[in-house]
Amino acid sequence: MTTKTIITTKTFASLILSWIFSFGMTDAQTDFRSWAQTPPMGWNSWDCYGPTVEEHEVKANADYMAKYLKAYGWEYIVVDIRWFVENDKAGGYNQTDPRYVMDEYGRYLPAVNRFPSAVGNKGFKPLADYVHSKGLKFGIHIMRGVPKEAVAGKLPIKGADGITADRIYSPENQCAWLRDNFTIVRDKPGAQAYYNSIMELYASWGVDFIKIDDLSAPIYHQDEIEMIRKAIDATGRPIVLSTSPGETPLNAAQHVSTYANMWRMVNDVWDEWKDLAHLMHIAQDWYPYIAPGTWPDCDMIPLGKIAIRGERGKERMTRLTQDEQYSLMTFFTIVRSPLMFGGDLPGNDTFTLSLLTNREVLKMHRESTGVKQLFLRDHVLAITSQNTNNNERYVAVFNLSATETKEVRIDFEALEIAGSHAFLNLWSGEETGKYEQSLQVTLKPHSSGLYKTKLH
């Protein structure tokens, strides 16, 4: 019996999920999927600037993306954490004497000393306009909840008929690693209004993407995710929603895929092989939930020039070897993760740029379907998918061993192909000779291969 005739638990879950997507949601919930029919691709400031990025650095990355990457589908420019703190620091967070910037309704505003175009309560609109002028899209990061400063000051909630911030919060389940905000309690009057008010503000700025932290792990905050979804839908603006960080619990898969466009599978992935190996292990359970508009997220891409003022380590080019960088990009693209590059784009070298501009690889990432794991054995991982638009089959194979070269054979039966086949190496563009019955690959430690063949 071939794998084609087997209905696995994961396949069944995928079928059920597809049914839910089609029939089990409101129009607003269905509509949000159309905003990210292919996995979002962009740049995020975290890996290179931590919580300290400044406007001129954001613009420089937007300029680079517009010039070198936009033609390949890259489009989002995302300002990560704590853009509303005037005196944050690299290598962590200033939680001793942070100077927050917010308006009279307890809504954070960009720190003008870092984002000078925000002067006069303009917020991020001028910066978003600049990004949009490049033909790109603009995104921001926030923490879930209501600012503790707004609670302490009993600031009014816009649109909540005299209700103040101290009446919608709870100190329970406050973020353990960054204590800027308190939990918003869903059933308290004014709770939904606060989320509505911040999303209304972000929409007025022209925000296209929002990454919201402390939503998925270590506690999955279902109530706040639902409030956020409702608030975004109320704006009428197509704002892509990304929940963070992981590990998002697998038992929340149906829920998160009903409310968010993308969600993190693991915690932060840095430029260490162990992080990628852990991700590969976790991701296999999420393959059935890969679907247009809803994407399991591998995290940012820690390549190129990182840690300029980042959280971990000193300024550097990524510590991953070239083989490991190919493996990371191969994995992120074969499993159709959103691609958010974490390095400072103007600091890219030629090799890093080549990883982001391979048309064959990005076509697979954009158009493939049916991602599934073929096997994980003897430190070798194999994954396949297909492109129903042009009748092509993709296969990625990874050597997870740090010391052993592996001779790998992938039977055609597992790929659901027959006869003789030549394969195209997607990274090099080179054609292989024809193989009979199996594809045979030699892989050095931590290296990978990515191939396609045409189905007969």
C-alpha positions as CSV (number, residue, x, y, z in Angstrom):
1,M,0.0,0.0,0.0
2,T,1.4,3.4,-0.9
3,T,1.3,6.4,1.3
4,K,-1.3,7.9,-1.0
5,T,-4.0,5.6,0.2
6,I,-3.4,6.0,3.9
7,I,-5.5,8.5,5.9
8,T,-3.4,9.5,8.9
9,T,-4.5,11.3,12.0
10,K,-2.8,14.4,10.8
11,T,-4.5,14.2,7.4
12,F,-7.9,13.8,9.1
13,A,-7.1,16.8,11.3
14,S,-6.3,18.8,8.2
15,L,-9.6,17.8,6.5
16,I,-11.6,18.8,9.6
17,L,-9.7,22.1,9.8
18,S,-10.5,22.8,6.2
19,W,-14.2,22.2,6.9
20,I,-14.1,24.6,9.9
21,F,-12.4,27.2,7.8
22,S,-15.1,27.0,5.1
23,F,-18.3,26.8,7.2
24,G,-17.6,27.4,10.9
25,M,-16.8,31.1,11.1
26,T,-18.3,34.6,10.7
27,D,-17.7,36.6,7.5
28,A,-15.2,38.8,9.4
29,Q,-13.2,35.8,10.6
30,T,-13.2,34.4,7.1
31,D,-12.1,37.7,5.5
32,F,-8.9,38.0,7.5
33,R,-7.4,35.0,5.8
34,S,-7.5,36.8,2.5
35,W,-5.0,39.3,3.8
36,A,-2.2,36.7,3.9
37,Q,-3.0,34.1,1.2
38,T,0.7,33.3,0.9
39,P,3.1,33.4,3.9
40,P,4.0,37.0,4.8
41,M,7.6,38.0,4.0
42,G,9.4,40.9,5.5
43,W,12.0,42.4,7.9
44,N,11.7,42.7,11.7
45,S,14.0,44.9,13.8
46,W,14.4,42.5,16.8
47,D,17.4,40.4,15.9
48,C,19.6,43.4,15.0
49,Y,18.3,46.2,17.2
50,G,16.3,44.6,20.1
51,P,14.1,47.2,21.8
52,T,16.2,50.2,20.6
53,V,15.6,50.6,16.9
54,E,15.4,54.1,15.6
55,E,13.6,55.7,12.7
56,H,16.6,56.2,10.4
57,E,17.4,52.5,10.8
58,V,13.9,51.4,9.9
59,K,14.0,53.6,6.8
60,A,17.4,52.2,5.7
61,N,16.0,48.7,5.8
62,A,12.9,49.8,3.9
63,D,15.1,51.4,1.3
64,Y,17.1,48.2,0.9
65,M,14.0,46.0,0.7
66,A,12.4,48.3,-1.9
67,K,15.6,48.2,-4.0
68,Y,16.7,44.6,-3.7
69,L,13.9,42.4,-2.3
70,K,10.5,43.8,-3.2
71,A,10.6,42.2,-6.7
72,Y,10.9,38.8,-5.0
73,G,7.8,39.2,-2.8
74,W,9.3,40.7,0.4
75,E,7.1,43.5,1.6
76,Y,6.7,44.0,5.4
77,I,8.8,46.4,7.5
78,V,8.1,45.7,11.2
79,V,9.2,47.8,14.2
80,D,9.6,45.3,17.1
81,I,9.2,45.7,20.8
82,R,9.1,48.8,23.0
83,W,9.1,51.6,20.4
84,F,7.2,53.7,23.1
85,V,10.1,53.7,25.6
86,E,12.5,56.7,25.4
87,N,15.4,55.1,27.3
88,D,15.4,51.4,26.6
89,K,18.7,49.5,26.3
90,A,20.4,46.8,24.3
91,G,21.0,43.3,25.8
92,G,17.7,43.2,27.7
93,Y,15.1,45.8,28.8
94,N,15.2,48.8,31.0
95,Q,12.7,47.8,33.7
96,T,14.2,50.1,36.3
97,D,13.2,53.5,35.2
98,P,11.6,53.3,31.7
99,R,10.1,56.5,30.3
100,Y,6.9,55.5,28.6
101,V,5.2,57.6,26.0
102,M,1.4,57.4,25.8
103,D,-1.7,59.5,25.0
104,E,-4.5,60.6,27.3
105,Y,-6.3,57.3,26.7
106,G,-3.5,55.1,27.9
107,R,-2.4,54.2,24.3
108,Y,1.4,53.9,23.7
109,L,2.9,56.4,21.2
110,P,6.3,56.2,19.5
111,A,9.1,57.8,21.4
112,V,10.0,61.0,19.5
113,N,13.7,60.9,20.5
114,R,13.8,57.7,18.5
115,F,11.1,58.4,15.9
116,P,11.3,62.1,15.3
117,S,8.5,62.1,12.6
118,A,6.1,61.1,15.4
119,V,6.3,64.6,16.9
120,G,3.0,66.4,17.5
121,N,1.1,63.1,18.3
122,K,1.4,62.0,14.7
123,G,2.3,58.5,15.8
124,F,3.7,56.1,13.2
125,K,1.7,57.6,10.4
126,P,4.6,59.5,8.8
127,L,6.9,56.5,9.0
128,A,4.1,54.2,7.7
129,D,3.6,56.7,4.8
130,Y,7.3,56.5,4.0
131,V,7.2,52.7,3.9
132,H,4.1,52.8,1.8
133,S,5.7,55.2,-0.6
134,K,8.2,52.5,-1.3
135,G,5.5,50.0,-2.2
136,L,5.9,48.2,1.0
137,K,3.8,47.5,4.1
138,F,4.3,48.7,7.7
139,G,4.1,46.7,10.9
140,I,4.6,47.1,14.7
141,H,5.0,44.9,17.8
142,I,3.0,45.3,21.0
143,M,2.5,43.4,24.3
144,R,-0.9,42.1,25.1
145,G,-2.8,43.9,27.8
146,V,-3.2,47.4,29.2
147,P,-0.2,49.6,30.3
148,K,0.4,49.5,34.0
149,E,1.0,53.3,33.8
150,A,-2.5,53.7,32.4
151,V,-3.9,51.6,35.3
152,A,-2.0,53.6,37.9
153,G,-3.1,56.9,36.4
154,K,-6.7,55.7,36.0
155,L,-6.7,57.0,32.5
156,P,-10.0,57.0,30.6
157,I,-10.7,54.4,27.9
158,K,-11.7,55.9,24.6
159,G,-15.2,54.9,23.7
160,A,-16.0,53.4,27.1
161,D,-18.4,55.9,28.7
162,G,-16.2,57.1,31.6
163,I,-14.6,53.7,32.4
164,T,-11.0,54.0,33.3
165,A,-8.1,51.6,32.8
166,D,-8.0,50.5,36.5
167,R,-11.4,48.9,36.0
168,I,-10.4,46.4,33.2
169,Y,-7.2,44.8,34.4
170,S,-5.9,42.0,36.6
171,P,-2.4,41.5,37.9
172,E,-2.8,37.7,37.4
173,N,-0.8,36.2,34.5
174,Q,1.2,39.3,34.0
175,C,4.0,38.8,31.5
176,A,6.9,37.3,33.5
177,W,9.7,38.7,31.4
178,L,8.5,42.3,30.6
179,R,6.2,44.0,33.1
180,D,4.9,46.9,31.1
181,N,1.3,45.8,31.0
182,F,-1.4,44.0,32.9
183,T,-3.8,41.4,31.7
184,I,-7.1,42.7,30.4
185,V,-10.1,40.8,31.8
186,R,-12.6,40.1,29.0
187,D,-15.9,40.3,31.0
188,K,-15.1,43.7,32.6
189,P,-16.9,46.7,31.0
190,G,-14.5,48.6,28.9
191,A,-12.2,45.7,28.2
192,Q,-13.1,45.3,24.6
193,A,-13.3,49.0,24.2
194,Y,-9.6,49.3,25.1
195,Y,-8.5,46.9,22.5
196,N,-10.8,48.6,20.0
197,S,-9.2,51.9,20.8
198,I,-5.6,50.8,20.2
199,M,-6.5,49.0,17.0
200,E,-8.4,52.1,15.8
201,L,-5.3,54.2,16.5
202,Y,-3.0,51.7,14.6
203,A,-5.3,51.6,11.7
204,S,-5.3,55.4,11.5
205,W,-1.5,55.3,11.3
206,G,-1.6,52.9,8.4
207,V,-0.4,49.7,10.2
208,D,-0.6,46.6,8.0
209,F,0.9,44.0,10.3
210,I,0.8,43.6,14.1
211,K,2.9,41.1,16.1
212,I,1.4,40.7,19.6
213,D,3.6,39.2,22.3
214,D,2.9,37.1,25.4
215,L,-0.2,35.7,23.8
216,S,0.7,32.1,23.1
217,A,3.2,30.9,25.7
218,P,3.8,30.1,28.5
219,I,0.0,30.6,28.8
220,Y,-2.3,30.6,25.8
221,H,-4.5,33.7,26.3
222,Q,-7.6,32.7,24.5
223,D,-9.8,35.6,25.7
224,E,-7.4,38.3,24.7
225,I,-6.8,36.7,21.3
226,E,-10.5,36.8,20.7
227,M,-10.8,40.5,21.8
228,I,-7.9,41.4,19.5
229,R,-9.4,39.6,16.5
230,K,-12.7,41.5,17.1
231,A,-10.9,44.8,17.5
232,I,-8.9,44.4,14.3
233,D,-12.0,43.4,12.4
234,A,-13.8,46.5,13.7
235,T,-11.3,48.8,12.1
236,G,-12.1,47.6,8.6
237,R,-8.3,47.6,7.8
238,P,-6.6,44.5,6.6
239,I,-4.0,44.1,9.5
240,V,-2.2,40.8,9.5
241,L,-2.2,39.3,13.1
242,S,0.9,37.4,14.4
243,T,0.8,35.9,17.8
244,S,4.0,35.4,19.8
245,P,6.0,33.8,21.2
246,G,5.9,30.0,21.1
247,E,5.6,27.3,21.9
248,T,2.0,27.7,21.0
249,P,0.2,24.6,22.5
250,L,-0.9,22.1,19.9
251,N,-4.2,21.7,21.6
252,A,-4.9,25.4,20.7
253,A,-4.3,24.8,17.0
254,Q,-7.9,25.0,16.0
255,H,-8.5,28.1,18.0
256,V,-5.4,30.1,16.9
257,S,-5.9,29.2,13.3
258,T,-9.4,30.6,13.6
259,Y,-8.3,34.0,15.0
260,A,-4.7,34.7,13.8
261,N,-2.8,34.8,10.5
262,M,0.4,33.3,12.0
263,W,1.5,31.9,15.3
264,R,4.9,30.9,16.7
265,M,5.7,27.2,17.0
266,V,8.8,27.8,19.2
267,N,10.5,30.4,21.3
268,D,13.1,32.7,19.7
269,V,15.3,31.1,17.1
270,W,18.9,32.4,17.2
271,D,22.0,31.7,15.2
272,E,22.7,28.4,16.9
273,W,22.1,25.0,15.4
274,K,20.3,23.7,18.5
275,D,17.5,26.2,17.9
276,L,16.9,25.0,14.4
277,A,17.1,21.3,15.4
278,H,14.5,21.9,18.1
279,L,12.3,23.8,15.7
280,M,12.4,20.9,13.2
281,H,11.3,18.5,15.9
282,I,8.4,20.7,17.0
283,A,7.2,21.7,13.6
284,Q,6.1,18.3,12.4
285,D,2.9,18.4,14.4
286,W,1.9,21.7,12.8
287,Y,2.1,20.6,9.1
288,P,-1.7,19.9,8.9
289,Y,-2.5,23.5,9.9
290,I,-0.5,25.1,7.1
291,A,-3.2,26.8,5.0
292,P,-3.8,30.0,3.0
293,G,-4.2,32.9,5.5
294,T,-3.1,30.9,8.5
295,W,0.6,30.0,9.0
296,P,2.6,28.2,11.6
297,D,5.6,30.5,12.2
298,C,9.2,29.4,12.5
299,D,10.2,32.8,14.0
300,M,12.5,35.4,12.5
301,I,15.5,34.5,10.3
302,P,18.7,35.1,12.3
303,L,21.0,35.6,9.3
304,G,23.1,38.4,8.0
305,K,24.3,41.2,10.4
306,I,22.6,40.8,13.7
307,A,22.9,41.9,17.4
308,I,23.9,45.5,16.5
309,R,22.0,46.4,19.6
310,G,20.3,43.1,20.0
311,E,19.3,40.9,22.9
312,R,21.9,38.2,22.6
313,G,25.6,38.6,22.0
314,K,27.6,41.3,20.3
315,E,27.4,42.7,16.8
316,R,28.2,39.9,14.3
317,M,27.4,38.2,11.1
318,T,25.4,35.1,11.9
319,R,27.3,32.3,13.6
320,L,25.6,29.7,11.4
321,T,27.9,28.2,8.8
322,Q,26.9,28.5,5.1
323,D,25.6,24.9,5.1
324,E,23.6,25.6,8.2
325,Q,22.2,28.8,6.6
326,Y,21.1,26.8,3.6
327,S,19.5,24.3,6.0
328,L,17.6,27.0,7.9
329,M,16.3,28.7,4.7
330,T,15.4,25.3,3.2
331,F,13.4,24.3,6.2
332,F,11.6,27.7,6.6
333,T,10.6,27.6,2.9
334,I,9.6,23.9,2.6
335,V,7.3,24.2,5.6
336,R,5.9,27.5,4.2
337,S,6.7,29.5,7.3
338,P,6.3,33.3,7.2
339,L,9.7,34.7,6.4
340,M,10.8,37.6,8.6
341,F,14.4,38.5,8.1
342,G,16.1,39.5,11.4
343,G,19.4,40.9,10.2
344,D,20.2,44.5,9.2
345,L,19.5,44.4,5.5
346,P,22.0,47.1,4.5
347,G,24.7,45.0,6.1
348,N,24.0,42.0,3.9
349,D,26.8,40.3,2.0
350,T,26.3,38.8,-1.4
351,F,25.7,35.3,0.0
352,T,23.0,36.4,2.4
353,L,21.3,38.3,-0.4
354,S,21.4,35.2,-2.5
355,L,19.5,33.3,0.2
356,L,16.6,35.8,0.0
357,T,16.3,36.1,-3.8
358,N,16.3,32.6,-5.2
359,R,13.2,32.5,-7.4
360,E,12.8,28.8,-7.5
361,V,12.9,28.5,-3.7
362,L,10.5,31.4,-3.2
363,K,8.1,29.9,-5.8
364,M,8.0,26.7,-3.8
365,H,7.4,28.7,-0.6
366,R,4.6,30.6,-2.2
367,E,2.8,27.9,-4.2
368,S,3.4,24.5,-2.7
369,T,0.8,22.5,-0.9
370,G,0.6,19.2,1.0
371,V,3.7,19.6,3.3
372,K,4.5,16.3,5.0
373,Q,7.4,14.6,6.7
374,L,8.6,11.5,4.9
375,F,10.9,10.3,7.7
376,L,13.2,11.3,10.6
377,R,15.7,8.5,11.2
378,D,19.4,8.1,11.9
379,H,19.7,11.9,12.2
380,V,18.2,12.5,8.7
381,L,15.0,14.4,8.1
382,A,13.1,14.4,4.8
383,I,10.1,16.6,3.9
384,T,8.1,16.8,0.7
385,S,5.4,19.0,-0.8
386,Q,4.0,19.6,-4.3
387,N,2.9,22.3,-6.6
388,T,-0.4,21.5,-8.2
389,N,-0.1,24.5,-10.5
390,N,2.7,22.9,-12.5
391,N,2.7,19.3,-11.4
392,E,6.0,19.5,-9.6
393,R,7.1,17.5,-6.5
394,Y,9.6,19.0,-4.0
395,V,11.8,17.2,-1.5
396,A,14.0,18.6,1.2
397,V,16.5,16.5,3.1
398,F,18.6,17.5,6.1
399,N,21.6,15.9,7.9
400,L,21.1,16.7,11.6
401,S,24.3,15.0,12.6
402,A,27.2,17.3,13.7
403,T,29.9,14.8,12.8
404,E,28.8,12.2,10.3
405,T,28.3,12.5,6.5
406,K,25.1,10.7,5.4
407,E,24.3,8.8,2.3
408,V,20.6,9.2,2.0
409,R,18.1,7.4,-0.3
410,I,14.5,8.6,-0.8
411,D,12.4,6.0,-2.5
412,F,10.2,7.2,-5.3
413,E,7.3,5.3,-3.8
414,A,7.4,7.6,-0.8
415,L,7.3,10.6,-3.2
416,E,4.4,9.1,-5.1
417,I,6.3,9.1,-8.3
418,A,7.4,6.3,-10.6
419,G,9.8,5.6,-13.5
420,S,13.0,7.5,-13.9
421,H,13.4,11.2,-12.8
422,A,15.9,13.9,-13.0
423,F,15.9,16.5,-10.3
424,L,16.7,20.2,-10.1
425,N,18.8,21.4,-7.2
426,L,16.8,24.6,-6.3
427,W,19.7,26.4,-4.6
428,S,22.3,25.8,-7.3
429,G,20.0,25.6,-10.3
430,E,21.9,22.5,-11.5
431,E,20.1,19.5,-13.0
432,T,21.0,16.0,-11.6
433,G,21.2,13.0,-13.8
434,K,18.3,10.6,-13.9
435,Y,17.5,8.3,-11.0
436,E,15.6,5.1,-11.0
437,Q,13.4,4.1,-8.1
438,S,15.1,6.5,-5.6
439,L,16.8,9.9,-5.2
440,Q,20.3,9.5,-3.7
441,V,22.0,12.3,-1.9
442,T,25.3,12.7,0.1
443,L,25.0,15.3,2.9
444,K,27.8,16.7,5.0
445,P,27.0,17.4,8.8
446,H,24.3,20.0,9.2
447,S,23.9,20.4,5.4
448,S,20.7,19.9,3.3
449,G,19.4,19.5,-0.2
450,L,16.4,20.9,-1.8
451,Y,15.1,19.4,-5.1
452,K,12.2,19.3,-7.5
453,T,11.1,17.0,-10.2
454,K,8.2,17.0,-12.6
455,L,5.5,14.4,-12.1
456,H,4.9,12.3,-15.3
